[in-house]
């Protein structure tokens, strides 16, 4: 993944849609433990010989999509940091 995307995690997976067809699915989350879901996407009707090939395609598509969500992720990290600091007793 691009160094600019280190604040995001892309999880790719595939779901069988029929004989030789897999839906390429991916989730984009903040790269913190239990990070919130930012985006979930899927592409249907793709023909792949194996589930692994579909997962590889899902990761590729998910990483491209993640680059579009960088600003939202940065804003969410800032907001989470503020909430955490506001709840720490001084």
Biopython code that builds the backbone (N, CA, C, O; Angstrom):
import numpy as np
from Bio.PDB.StructureBuilder import StructureBuilder

atoms = [
    (1, "UNK", "N", (0.837, -1.176, 0.000)),
    (1, "UNK", "CA", (0.000, 0.000, 0.000)),
    (1, "UNK", "C", (0.883, 1.240, 0.000)),
    (1, "UNK", "O", (1.966, 1.225, 0.583)),
    (2, "UNK", "N", (0.453, 2.267, -0.619)),
    (2, "UNK", "CA", (1.132, 3.557, -0.690)),
    (2, "UNK", "C", (1.413, 4.077, 0.722)),
    (2, "UNK", "O", (0.559, 3.955, 1.601)),
    (3, "UNK", "N", (2.580, 4.647, 0.950)),
    (3, "UNK", "CA", (2.940, 5.179, 2.275)),
    (3, "UNK", "C", (1.929, 6.213, 2.759)),
    (3, "UNK", "O", (1.741, 6.355, 3.967)),
    (4, "UNK", "N", (1.275, 6.937, 1.860)),
    (4, "UNK", "CA", (0.274, 7.913, 2.256)),
    (4, "UNK", "C", (-0.972, 7.265, 2.842)),
    (4, "UNK", "O", (-1.782, 7.939, 3.479)),
    (5, "UNK", "N", (-1.128, 5.966, 2.633)),
    (5, "UNK", "CA", (-2.319, 5.271, 3.107)),
    (5, "UNK", "C", (-2.084, 4.515, 4.407)),
    (5, "UNK", "O", (-2.910, 3.686, 4.787)),
    (6, "UNK", "N", (-0.983, 4.778, 5.095)),
    (6, "UNK", "CA", (-0.662, 4.051, 6.317)),
    (6, "UNK", "C", (-1.698, 4.230, 7.419)),
    (6, "UNK", "O", (-1.728, 3.441, 8.363)),
    (7, "UNK", "N", (-2.539, 5.238, 7.322)),
    (7, "UNK", "CA", (-3.556, 5.443, 8.350)),
    (7, "UNK", "C", (-4.808, 4.613, 8.067)),
    (7, "UNK", "O", (-5.752, 4.612, 8.856)),
    (8, "UNK", "N", (-4.806, 3.905, 6.926)),
    (8, "UNK", "CA", (-5.947, 3.088, 6.539)),
    (8, "UNK", "C", (-5.550, 1.626, 6.377)),
    (8, "UNK", "O", (-4.398, 1.315, 6.073)),
    (9, "UNK", "N", (-6.507, 0.741, 6.583)),
    (9, "UNK", "CA", (-6.329, -0.690, 6.360)),
    (9, "UNK", "C", (-7.384, -1.123, 5.345)),
    (9, "UNK", "O", (-8.567, -0.813, 5.489)),
    (10, "UNK", "N", (-6.940, -1.838, 4.329)),
    (10, "UNK", "CA", (-7.860, -2.373, 3.330)),
    (10, "UNK", "C", (-7.910, -3.890, 3.503)),
    (10, "UNK", "O", (-6.883, -4.568, 3.453)),
    (11, "UNK", "N", (-9.101, -4.402, 3.702)),
    (11, "UNK", "CA", (-9.310, -5.848, 3.821)),
    (11, "UNK", "C", (-10.086, -6.297, 2.589)),
    (11, "UNK", "O", (-11.206, -5.840, 2.361)),
    (12, "UNK", "N", (-9.502, -7.185, 1.794)),
    (12, "UNK", "CA", (-10.171, -7.693, 0.599)),
    (12, "UNK", "C", (-10.661, -9.110, 0.812)),
    (12, "UNK", "O", (-9.986, -9.920, 1.447)),
    (13, "UNK", "N", (-11.835, -9.408, 0.279)),
    (13, "UNK", "CA", (-12.366, -10.762, 0.346)),
    (13, "UNK", "C", (-13.273, -10.989, -0.859)),
    (13, "UNK", "O", (-13.627, -10.051, -1.573)),
    (14, "UNK", "N", (-13.639, -12.244, -1.070)),
    (14, "UNK", "CA", (-14.458, -12.593, -2.226)),
    (14, "UNK", "C", (-15.662, -13.417, -1.778)),
    (14, "UNK", "O", (-15.588, -14.196, -0.828)),
    (15, "UNK", "N", (-16.774, -13.220, -2.491)),
    (15, "UNK", "CA", (-17.995, -13.964, -2.213)),
    (15, "UNK", "C", (-18.433, -14.620, -3.516)),
    (15, "UNK", "O", (-18.553, -13.957, -4.546)),
    (16, "UNK", "N", (-18.669, -15.919, -3.462)),
    (16, "UNK", "CA", (-19.075, -16.648, -4.672)),
    (16, "UNK", "C", (-20.442, -16.155, -5.133)),
    (16, "UNK", "O", (-21.381, -16.049, -4.345)),
    (17, "UNK", "N", (-20.530, -15.857, -6.429)),
    (17, "UNK", "CA", (-21.790, -15.422, -7.028)),
    (17, "UNK", "C", (-22.322, -16.433, -8.028)),
    (17, "UNK", "O", (-23.411, -16.245, -8.570)),
    (18, "UNK", "N", (-21.607, -17.457, -8.274)),
    (18, "UNK", "CA", (-22.030, -18.464, -9.239)),
    (18, "UNK", "C", (-20.816, -19.204, -9.743)),
    (18, "UNK", "O", (-19.705, -19.000, -9.254)),
    (19, "UNK", "N", (-21.020, -20.040, -10.694)),
    (19, "UNK", "CA", (-19.928, -20.857, -11.221)),
    (19, "UNK", "C", (-18.860, -19.972, -11.869)),
    (19, "UNK", "O", (-19.113, -19.336, -12.892)),
    (20, "UNK", "N", (-17.674, -19.936, -11.273)),
    (20, "UNK", "CA", (-16.569, -19.152, -11.816)),
    (20, "UNK", "C", (-16.733, -17.652, -11.672)),
    (20, "UNK", "O", (-15.991, -16.889, -12.291)),
    (21, "UNK", "N", (-17.692, -17.212, -10.866)),
    (21, "UNK", "CA", (-17.889, -15.773, -10.660)),
    (21, "UNK", "C", (-17.790, -15.461, -9.175)),
    (21, "UNK", "O", (-18.320, -16.173, -8.322)),
    (22, "UNK", "N", (-17.102, -14.386, -8.908)),
    (22, "UNK", "CA", (-16.900, -13.955, -7.527)),
    (22, "UNK", "C", (-17.168, -12.463, -7.422)),
    (22, "UNK", "O", (-16.815, -11.701, -8.322)),
    (23, "UNK", "N", (-17.783, -12.045, -6.339)),
    (23, "UNK", "CA", (-17.895, -10.623, -6.025)),
    (23, "UNK", "C", (-16.619, -10.237, -5.300)),
    (23, "UNK", "O", (-16.245, -10.877, -4.317)),
    (24, "UNK", "N", (-15.953, -9.204, -5.770)),
    (24, "UNK", "CA", (-14.752, -8.684, -5.109)),
    (24, "UNK", "C", (-15.227, -7.673, -4.077)),
    (24, "UNK", "O", (-15.818, -6.651, -4.426)),
    (25, "UNK", "N", (-14.971, -7.957, -2.822)),
    (25, "UNK", "CA", (-15.447, -7.093, -1.741)),
    (25, "UNK", "C", (-14.258, -6.549, -0.954)),
    (25, "UNK", "O", (-13.221, -7.202, -0.843)),
    (26, "UNK", "N", (-14.422, -5.355, -0.416)),
    (26, "UNK", "CA", (-13.355, -4.778, 0.389)),
    (26, "UNK", "C", (-13.938, -3.838, 1.435)),
    (26, "UNK", "O", (-15.021, -3.275, 1.274)),
    (27, "UNK", "N", (-13.183, -3.693, 2.499)),
    (27, "UNK", "CA", (-13.513, -2.746, 3.559)),
    (27, "UNK", "C", (-12.298, -1.861, 3.785)),
    (27, "UNK", "O", (-11.155, -2.310, 3.706)),
    (28, "UNK", "N", (-12.569, -0.606, 4.066)),
    (28, "UNK", "CA", (-11.511, 0.348, 4.388)),
    (28, "UNK", "C", (-11.782, 0.830, 5.809)),
    (28, "UNK", "O", (-12.856, 1.356, 6.104)),
    (29, "UNK", "N", (-10.809, 0.648, 6.671)),
    (29, "UNK", "CA", (-10.940, 1.040, 8.082)),
    (29, "UNK", "C", (-9.757, 1.916, 8.492)),
    (29, "UNK", "O", (-8.713, 1.911, 7.839)),
    (30, "UNK", "N", (-9.934, 2.665, 9.576)),
    (30, "UNK", "CA", (-8.801, 3.374, 10.161)),
    (30, "UNK", "C", (-7.838, 2.337, 10.718)),
    (30, "UNK", "O", (-8.266, 1.300, 11.226)),
    (31, "UNK", "N", (-6.552, 2.608, 10.626)),
    (31, "UNK", "CA", (-5.522, 1.665, 11.060)),
    (31, "UNK", "C", (-5.238, 1.805, 12.551)),
    (31, "UNK", "O", (-4.099, 2.032, 12.960)),
    (32, "UNK", "N", (-6.278, 1.669, 13.346)),
    (32, "UNK", "CA", (-6.140, 1.616, 14.796)),
    (32, "UNK", "C", (-6.888, 0.370, 15.245)),
    (32, "UNK", "O", (-7.768, -0.111, 14.531)),
    (33, "UNK", "N", (-6.555, -0.157, 16.409)),
    (33, "UNK", "CA", (-7.199, -1.370, 16.902)),
    (33, "UNK", "C", (-8.712, -1.177, 16.927)),
    (33, "UNK", "O", (-9.217, -0.268, 17.586)),
    (34, "UNK", "N", (-9.421, -2.021, 16.217)),
    (34, "UNK", "CA", (-10.876, -1.900, 16.151)),
    (34, "UNK", "C", (-11.323, -0.668, 15.385)),
    (34, "UNK", "O", (-12.407, -0.137, 15.623)),
    (35, "UNK", "N", (-10.478, -0.216, 14.460)),
    (35, "UNK", "CA", (-10.761, 1.008, 13.714)),
    (35, "UNK", "C", (-12.125, 0.997, 13.047)),
    (35, "UNK", "O", (-12.568, -0.034, 12.540)),
    (36, "UNK", "N", (-12.787, 2.139, 13.048)),
    (36, "UNK", "CA", (-14.123, 2.208, 12.477)),
    (36, "UNK", "C", (-14.102, 2.021, 10.954)),
    (36, "UNK", "O", (-13.143, 2.378, 10.271)),
    (37, "UNK", "N", (-15.178, 1.457, 10.467)),
    (37, "UNK", "CA", (-15.351, 1.254, 9.037)),
    (37, "UNK", "C", (-15.580, 2.601, 8.360)),
    (37, "UNK", "O", (-16.479, 3.349, 8.743)),
    (38, "UNK", "N", (-14.764, 2.907, 7.354)),
    (38, "UNK", "CA", (-14.949, 4.128, 6.581)),
    (38, "UNK", "C", (-15.745, 3.873, 5.310)),
    (38, "UNK", "O", (-16.538, 4.708, 4.874)),
    (39, "UNK", "N", (-15.517, 2.700, 4.724)),
    (39, "UNK", "CA", (-16.145, 2.434, 3.434)),
    (39, "UNK", "C", (-16.163, 0.939, 3.173)),
    (39, "UNK", "O", (-15.210, 0.233, 3.503)),
    (40, "UNK", "N", (-17.234, 0.463, 2.589)),
    (40, "UNK", "CA", (-17.321, -0.927, 2.163)),
    (40, "UNK", "C", (-17.772, -0.921, 0.706)),
    (40, "UNK", "O", (-18.735, -0.243, 0.347)),
    (41, "UNK", "N", (-17.072, -1.675, -0.120)),
    (41, "UNK", "CA", (-17.416, -1.702, -1.533)),
    (41, "UNK", "C", (-17.353, -3.102, -2.087)),
    (41, "UNK", "O", (-16.739, -3.996, -1.505)),
    (42, "UNK", "N", (-17.994, -3.275, -3.216)),
    (42, "UNK", "CA", (-17.941, -4.566, -3.891)),
    (42, "UNK", "C", (-18.204, -4.396, -5.376)),
    (42, "UNK", "O", (-18.913, -3.487, -5.808)),
    (43, "UNK", "N", (-17.615, -5.291, -6.135)),
    (43, "UNK", "CA", (-17.829, -5.350, -7.574)),
    (43, "UNK", "C", (-18.382, -6.726, -7.891)),
    (43, "UNK", "O", (-17.778, -7.738, -7.537)),
    (44, "UNK", "N", (-19.508, -6.770, -8.545)),
    (44, "UNK", "CA", (-20.160, -8.043, -8.848)),
    (44, "UNK", "C", (-19.880, -8.481, -10.281)),
    (44, "UNK", "O", (-19.506, -7.683, -11.140)),
    (45, "UNK", "N", (-20.076, -9.775, -10.509)),
    (45, "UNK", "CA", (-20.056, -10.320, -11.853)),
    (45, "UNK", "C", (-18.695, -10.471, -12.485)),
    (45, "UNK", "O", (-18.599, -10.634, -13.702)),
    (46, "UNK", "N", (-17.641, -10.423, -11.695)),
    (46, "UNK", "CA", (-16.301, -10.607, -12.242)),
    (46, "UNK", "C", (-16.012, -12.092, -12.359)),
    (46, "UNK", "O", (-16.439, -12.873, -11.510)),
    (47, "UNK", "N", (-15.310, -12.482, -13.372)),
    (47, "UNK", "CA", (-14.945, -13.880, -13.582)),
    (47, "UNK", "C", (-13.492, -14.103, -13.183)),
    (47, "UNK", "O", (-12.585, -13.551, -13.807)),
    (48, "UNK", "N", (-13.266, -14.901, -12.156)),
    (48, "UNK", "CA", (-11.925, -15.238, -11.702)),
    (48, "UNK", "C", (-11.825, -16.748, -11.567)),
    (48, "UNK", "O", (-12.785, -17.414, -11.180)),
    (49, "UNK", "N", (-10.673, -17.270, -11.885)),
    (49, "UNK", "CA", (-10.465, -18.723, -11.822)),
    (49, "UNK", "C", (-10.448, -19.227, -10.388)),
    (49, "UNK", "O", (-10.843, -20.360, -10.117)),
    (50, "UNK", "N", (-9.987, -18.376, -9.464)),
    (50, "UNK", "CA", (-9.882, -18.794, -8.067)),
    (50, "UNK", "C", (-10.350, -17.682, -7.135)),
    (50, "UNK", "O", (-10.435, -16.514, -7.514)),
    (51, "UNK", "N", (-10.645, -18.082, -5.922)),
    (51, "UNK", "CA", (-11.019, -17.114, -4.898)),
    (51, "UNK", "C", (-9.835, -16.184, -4.609)),
    (51, "UNK", "O", (-10.027, -14.986, -4.396)),
    (52, "UNK", "N", (-8.610, -16.732, -4.600)),
    (52, "UNK", "CA", (-7.420, -15.908, -4.349)),
    (52, "UNK", "C", (-7.281, -14.792, -5.376)),
    (52, "UNK", "O", (-6.918, -13.669, -5.027)),
    (53, "UNK", "N", (-7.564, -15.091, -6.626)),
    (53, "UNK", "CA", (-7.479, -14.071, -7.677)),
    (53, "UNK", "C", (-8.509, -12.971, -7.433)),
    (53, "UNK", "O", (-8.230, -11.792, -7.653)),
    (54, "UNK", "N", (-9.694, -13.360, -6.980)),
    (54, "UNK", "CA", (-10.733, -12.371, -6.684)),
    (54, "UNK", "C", (-10.330, -11.499, -5.501)),
    (54, "UNK", "O", (-10.576, -10.293, -5.505)),
    (55, "UNK", "N", (-9.715, -12.101, -4.491)),
    (55, "UNK", "CA", (-9.259, -11.334, -3.321)),
    (55, "UNK", "C", (-8.172, -10.353, -3.736)),
    (55, "UNK", "O", (-8.177, -9.200, -3.304)),
    (56, "UNK", "N", (-7.240, -10.801, -4.571)),
    (56, "UNK", "CA", (-6.178, -9.912, -5.066)),
    (56, "UNK", "C", (-6.789, -8.707, -5.783)),
    (56, "UNK", "O", (-6.361, -7.573, -5.568)),
    (57, "UNK", "N", (-7.785, -8.950, -6.633)),
    (57, "UNK", "CA", (-8.456, -7.861, -7.346)),
    (57, "UNK", "C", (-9.180, -6.939, -6.367)),
    (57, "UNK", "O", (-9.176, -5.720, -6.544)),
    (58, "UNK", "N", (-9.803, -7.514, -5.336)),
    (58, "UNK", "CA", (-10.514, -6.713, -4.339)),
    (58, "UNK", "C", (-9.553, -5.792, -3.591)),
    (58, "UNK", "O", (-9.875, -4.633, -3.331)),
    (59, "UNK", "N", (-8.373, -6.310, -3.247)),
    (59, "UNK", "CA", (-7.371, -5.484, -2.567)),
    (59, "UNK", "C", (-6.902, -4.334, -3.449)),
    (59, "UNK", "O", (-6.755, -3.203, -2.985)),
    (60, "UNK", "N", (-6.671, -4.631, -4.720)),
    (60, "UNK", "CA", (-6.232, -3.594, -5.661)),
    (60, "UNK", "C", (-7.282, -2.492, -5.784)),
    (60, "UNK", "O", (-6.960, -1.306, -5.719)),
    (61, "UNK", "N", (-8.519, -2.889, -5.959)),
    (61, "UNK", "CA", (-9.613, -1.921, -6.084)),
    (61, "UNK", "C", (-9.787, -1.159, -4.774)),
    (61, "UNK", "O", (-9.993, 0.054, -4.781)),
    (62, "UNK", "N", (-9.704, -1.874, -3.649)),
    (62, "UNK", "CA", (-9.852, -1.240, -2.335)),
    (62, "UNK", "C", (-8.766, -0.220, -2.055)),
    (62, "UNK", "O", (-9.045, 0.830, -1.477)),
    (63, "UNK", "N", (-7.528, -0.505, -2.454)),
    (63, "UNK", "CA", (-6.443, 0.449, -2.238)),
    (63, "UNK", "C", (-6.633, 1.703, -3.081)),
    (63, "UNK", "O", (-6.339, 2.810, -2.630)),
    (64, "UNK", "N", (-7.123, 1.530, -4.299)),
    (64, "UNK", "CA", (-7.401, 2.717, -5.123)),
    (64, "UNK", "C", (-8.522, 3.547, -4.507)),
    (64, "UNK", "O", (-8.457, 4.776, -4.498)),
    (65, "UNK", "N", (-9.537, 2.882, -3.999)),
    (65, "UNK", "CA", (-10.651, 3.583, -3.349)),
    (65, "UNK", "C", (-10.178, 4.261, -2.063)),
    (65, "UNK", "O", (-10.620, 5.365, -1.745)),
    (66, "UNK", "N", (-9.281, 3.604, -1.322)),
    (66, "UNK", "CA", (-8.783, 4.166, -0.064)),
    (66, "UNK", "C", (-8.109, 5.510, -0.289)),
    (66, "UNK", "O", (-8.219, 6.414, 0.540)),
    (67, "UNK", "N", (-7.415, 5.640, -1.404)),
    (67, "UNK", "CA", (-6.746, 6.916, -1.671)),
    (67, "UNK", "C", (-7.748, 8.056, -1.787)),
    (67, "UNK", "O", (-7.400, 9.214, -1.552)),
    (68, "UNK", "N", (-8.982, 7.741, -2.145)),
    (68, "UNK", "CA", (-10.025, 8.772, -2.233)),
    (68, "UNK", "C", (-10.577, 9.159, -0.858)),
    (68, "UNK", "O", (-11.234, 10.191, -0.721)),
    (69, "UNK", "N", (-10.313, 8.341, 0.149)),
    (69, "UNK", "CA", (-10.870, 8.560, 1.482)),
    (69, "UNK", "C", (-9.847, 9.068, 2.493)),
    (69, "UNK", "O", (-10.133, 9.099, 3.690)),
    (70, "UNK", "N", (-8.678, 9.461, 2.041)),
    (70, "UNK", "CA", (-7.625, 9.891, 2.966)),
    (70, "UNK", "C", (-8.024, 11.101, 3.806)),
    (70, "UNK", "O", (-7.779, 11.114, 5.013)),
    (71, "UNK", "N", (-8.620, 12.097, 3.209)),
    (71, "UNK", "CA", (-8.985, 13.297, 3.971)),
    (71, "UNK", "C", (-10.020, 12.981, 5.042)),
    (71, "UNK", "O", (-9.927, 13.488, 6.160)),
    (72, "UNK", "N", (-10.998, 12.155, 4.715)),
    (72, "UNK", "CA", (-12.002, 11.762, 5.704)),
    (72, "UNK", "C", (-11.346, 11.004, 6.856)),
    (72, "UNK", "O", (-11.709, 11.195, 8.017)),
    (73, "UNK", "N", (-10.384, 10.146, 6.532)),
    (73, "UNK", "CA", (-9.687, 9.380, 7.567)),
    (73, "UNK", "C", (-8.884, 10.305, 8.477)),
    (73, "UNK", "O", (-8.909, 10.154, 9.698)),
    (74, "UNK", "N", (-8.184, 11.249, 7.890)),
    (74, "UNK", "CA", (-7.409, 12.194, 8.708)),
    (74, "UNK", "C", (-8.322, 12.991, 9.641)),
    (74, "UNK", "O", (-7.989, 13.197, 10.808)),
    (75, "UNK", "N", (-9.460, 13.436, 9.136)),
    (75, "UNK", "CA", (-10.408, 14.192, 9.957)),
    (75, "UNK", "C", (-10.952, 13.327, 11.094)),
    (75, "UNK", "O", (-11.147, 13.814, 12.208)),
    (76, "UNK", "N", (-11.196, 12.046, 10.813)),
    (76, "UNK", "CA", (-11.706, 11.152, 11.840)),
    (76, "UNK", "C", (-10.653, 10.909, 12.918)),
    (76, "UNK", "O", (-10.990, 10.832, 14.100)),
    (77, "UNK", "N", (-9.393, 10.786, 12.531)),
    (77, "UNK", "CA", (-8.321, 10.600, 13.510)),
    (77, "UNK", "C", (-8.223, 11.826, 14.422)),
    (77, "UNK", "O", (-8.077, 11.684, 15.636)),
    (78, "UNK", "N", (-8.301, 13.009, 13.853)),
    (78, "UNK", "CA", (-8.259, 14.238, 14.653)),
    (78, "UNK", "C", (-9.434, 14.263, 15.630)),
    (78, "UNK", "O", (-9.258, 14.600, 16.800)),
    (79, "UNK", "N", (-10.623, 13.911, 15.159)),
    (79, "UNK", "CA", (-11.802, 13.904, 16.021)),
    (79, "UNK", "C", (-11.670, 12.872, 17.139)),
    (79, "UNK", "O", (-12.013, 13.157, 18.286)),
    (80, "UNK", "N", (-11.174, 11.675, 16.815)),
    (80, "UNK", "CA", (-10.991, 10.640, 17.830)),
    (80, "UNK", "C", (-9.956, 11.057, 18.864)),
    (80, "UNK", "O", (-10.106, 10.769, 20.052)),
    (81, "UNK", "N", (-8.911, 11.731, 18.415)),
    (81, "UNK", "CA", (-7.878, 12.214, 19.334)),
    (81, "UNK", "C", (-8.461, 13.240, 20.298)),
    (81, "UNK", "O", (-8.161, 13.213, 21.492)),
    (82, "UNK", "N", (-9.282, 14.135, 19.790)),
    (82, "UNK", "CA", (-9.918, 15.153, 20.649)),
    (82, "UNK", "C", (-10.837, 14.512, 21.675)),
    (82, "UNK", "O", (-10.826, 14.889, 22.847)),
    (83, "UNK", "N", (-11.630, 13.549, 21.239)),
    (83, "UNK", "CA", (-12.550, 12.868, 22.155)),
    (83, "UNK", "C", (-11.767, 12.149, 23.234)),
    (83, "UNK", "O", (-12.134, 12.215, 24.407)),
    (84, "UNK", "N", (-10.697, 11.465, 22.866)),
    (84, "UNK", "CA", (-9.878, 10.740, 23.830)),
    (84, "UNK", "C", (-9.255, 11.692, 24.834)),
    (84, "UNK", "O", (-9.262, 11.421, 26.034)),
    (85, "UNK", "N", (-8.717, 12.801, 24.354)),
    (85, "UNK", "CA", (-8.073, 13.772, 25.249)),
    (85, "UNK", "C", (-9.088, 14.475, 26.136)),
    (85, "UNK", "O", (-8.766, 14.831, 27.270)),
    (86, "UNK", "N", (-10.296, 14.681, 25.653)),
    (86, "UNK", "CA", (-11.336, 15.348, 26.448)),
    (86, "UNK", "C", (-11.798, 14.472, 27.598)),
    (86, "UNK", "O", (-12.296, 14.987, 28.600)),
    (87, "UNK", "N", (-11.645, 13.155, 27.476)),
    (87, "UNK", "CA", (-12.125, 12.243, 28.513)),
    (87, "UNK", "C", (-11.027, 11.759, 29.450)),
    (87, "UNK", "O", (-11.285, 10.918, 30.311)),
    (88, "UNK", "N", (-9.817, 12.265, 29.305)),
    (88, "UNK", "CA", (-8.733, 11.909, 30.212)),
    (88, "UNK", "C", (-8.760, 12.891, 31.386)),
    (88, "UNK", "O", (-8.683, 14.102, 31.181)),
    (89, "UNK", "N", (-8.870, 12.374, 32.621)),
    (89, "UNK", "CA", (-8.878, 13.271, 33.784)),
    (89, "UNK", "C", (-7.528, 13.977, 33.933)),
    (89, "UNK", "O", (-6.471, 13.365, 33.773)),
    (90, "UNK", "N", (-7.584, 15.244, 34.234)),
    (90, "UNK", "CA", (-6.368, 16.046, 34.412)),
    (90, "UNK", "C", (-6.095, 16.298, 35.851)),
    (90, "UNK", "O", (-5.111, 16.957, 36.187)),
]
sb = StructureBuilder()
sb.init_structure("model")
sb.init_model(0)
sb.init_chain("A")
sb.init_seg("    ")
for serial, (resi, resn, name, xyz) in enumerate(atoms, 1):
    if name == "N":
        sb.init_residue(resn, " ", resi, " ")
    sb.init_atom(name, np.array(xyz, "f"), 0.0, 1.0, " ", f" {name:<3s}", serial, name[0])
structure = sb.get_structure()
